[in-house]
């Protein structure tokens, strides 16, 4: 294998190669975040809600598990051809993702959503080469001491992609729909098409301007080892992705996936110990710096995505901003991350020291995450800004220096493998972090939502909110109002039947603890009919008593404002001599009693109608109060849950700090690499 330090690389070639690599790295990082804000519209058009998570999971699986293979291939066959293959595969996958569903159902691929999942997997297969080979190319072109400032710039691409990805995705989705020659192209498709011109430009510069660099010597590829890596990583990622969502953590499906992953890992270790040219030389892990830096990259990636991934959720649900606005609100984190990433790289290039910066970054990250645990439902945007800025300062060195430390510790003949291991640990760490923090958030929400969100009358469980649609279900006022109104309308029909003497409806209303007592009171103790009947009996008894009192009783009845005019006319028509005949008065009293009791049905119906009118009038005010209470309750619940999640994240950040403290500080090489082993430790 030739020594790249002997290659004559011009300044122009270096600049063009770095520009091409910057585009490649940005594309790789951006495609992990840009799709998120487009997904609701994609689901609406492709009708695939059940496959929502797989659009991201498919990309993540193939891009992560292919990383070690690309690292080994680039070591053996050269960086340039492997990078070209990766970029071409990525661009083909991007184009096919944009075309998903355009031609209806396809043989083998099925409907549009399944097509998108398959094409995202293809896109991820290409993305696995982008970051790994790009970092290895820089290792070939620059010595570690100079490489630090370049890694600072390239590391900031991750922060940039994390913030601008959702913004760009939201912008294209909302405003990108165009018509060309009478054919409409949906805005979300540009989320994938935007990769094509940038990728094509990078591909052109790589093909025509990038020097050959490392010229591989061929050799055997450890395909069995590569297959075992794919099986171990895929089953692990599937278990972490599906666990707690599609299947319970202790289900046979998840336990089986973990078992397969562990078995594949064990067989992989045995195979690598006996392979002539292993895909992952295990002797690298005998180097303490390599071992600890790889572990640190894994843990720090868990903390990075675990913290940053859920901040837009807080902004959208609690602070009520849009997806695009939440991307803008993350600018403080992005800017400080970029500043600290570039700054730490320059300091390393000037001093040759990295450990102090890594420790300082981990400490700042811990302080930043601790400050974020204080988020509440009333935290202002200004208050959130300084917390995010502090967290970004801590994240910057982690994005810059782990690759540098790992490459500096590894022998030059394994630079590609070492770089791929760094990216692999980062990818696995990110996946584990999202899975762990997602589980923690879900667990917290199952407690906080019922505690803070009012329940709808009739048993409506508004607290059961799908996290993947948290914004639309929790913060869409019209959606909440419609749901509340539907629940109240259903309750009103039950109340109406109860007031109209449907006994089953009466029992249901009385048993509903969420209905106010003012609605239940008229239905208790026999309801309106019993109360009306008792009043009529009492009234007729009073009437009979007055009739028996003779003309004096008659006069009092004629002055009674509650006695009907018809009865008063009947009293006036009774001859004067009849008032002295008890038998006649008794007959009149019986007629009056029957007449009054016969009005019972009409009185009950009238009172029920009046009560229902009052109930209906009160429902509007009750609905407005319920909507406001639900909105407030959701904000409080989400803020409390995210705060609890971040409190647990501090343990992971603390572990990352502990690992960083233990990393030895080796002298940075003065040459791109030599064919000698790493510095002894």
C-alpha angles and dihedrals in degrees: 000000000000123000109247090206086072092058117102106231117181124218090246091054091050093050095047092045091050091048090051092047091049090056091046093050092046092051091050094049095039096055090062092063110021095075096057098081093042094054099087090055092043090052091048093054101035096038098225111129092145090061096047097117095044094068087069097030094055091053093045094048098052096039092051101042094046094055098087091048093052091048092054093043092052090051091053104034103026135267099260102059093043092049091049091051090050095049093047092049090048093050093047089050091048092051092048091048089056090051095050111134095003092115099037123238115358129202112268092357098066124193128001098272093052089048090054092051092051093046091047088055089053090048090051090050088061093041090060089071097044101072098030098050093039092057090045090052090055089050088055094048103041137036116243094258093057091036092066096075091045091052087051090060094042093044090055087061088075092056091045092051092047091056106032095038095076090041094053092043091051093046095052092044094051101036108015102084109118138168120229118187090340093310118117119221112199115234095238091062090067088065085075100029092057088072092063103071094038092046092046091053091049090047092052092052092046093051098043105025109027114097117233093248112173110031108204123223096218114230134149124321117221095233094167090054090048091051092050091050089052092049095045095046096040095051091045093050092045091052092049092045098046098035114104092008113055095011136019116259091244095046121120090246095058096038089049092052091050090049093050090048092051092047092048090049092051093049090045092056091051092047093049091052091058103033118110092220106015119201087228114027104218092206087077088072090058086070105087094209092051092046096048095041090052090050090046091051089051095050095042091051089054090054094042098055093031090061103032098039094063099042093085087052090056092047095047099043102032103028094033099229125146125255091258092047091050088056089054091046089058091061093101090058092045095048096048090044091054092046094049092042094052093038094052090048091053092047090052090048090053101040104024089225123118110159097077091052092049092050092047090050093050091049092049090048090052091050091047094051090045089054090050090057086071093066114128137175089269099048109131125225090248091053091049092049098067091045091053092045091054091048090050091054089056095046096052100077091047090058090051113035111040093071090047094051093046094049092046091052097048125081112259093244089062100045092116093048091045091050092048090050089054091051092042093053089046092052095046090045092052092050093047090046094052091046094048096044092043089054092047091050093047091049092050092048093053086063102034100044097058089043096054108022117079114236119238119246111262096037099291107165105212089165092073096092122168106230093216088061099032095129097048095043100038106033104031100104094195090051092050092045092050091049093048092047091050091051092047092047089053090049091048092056089052091047089049091054090047093053088048088058102259098156096205090051090049091055091047094051093046090050094051105099091189094065118089120251091242088071095044099045097076089053098053125098096019096326129242094329095058092047092047093046092051091049092050093048090050091047094049090049089054090048093051091049091053092047091053089053089070125218093348089057090046091055092050091050092050088055093048107110092201094059114096121248091239092060092045090054089050090052091050090051094057108104116244093240091056092066087069093054111082094196092056092047091049090053091048090049091052091051091049091048092052091045093052095044089050089065091063096098093049093047092048091049092048093049091047090052092049091049092049091051089054091047092050092048091051094048092074093056091041091051092052091050092046093051091050092047091049093049092050092044093052091051093049092046095049093044091050092046094049090047090053090047091052091048088060090044088065089071090057092047089049090052090050090051091051092051092048092051089055096051110108117232111235125189111263114244119252094213129056086253141308130215093255128100124270119280111283118257 
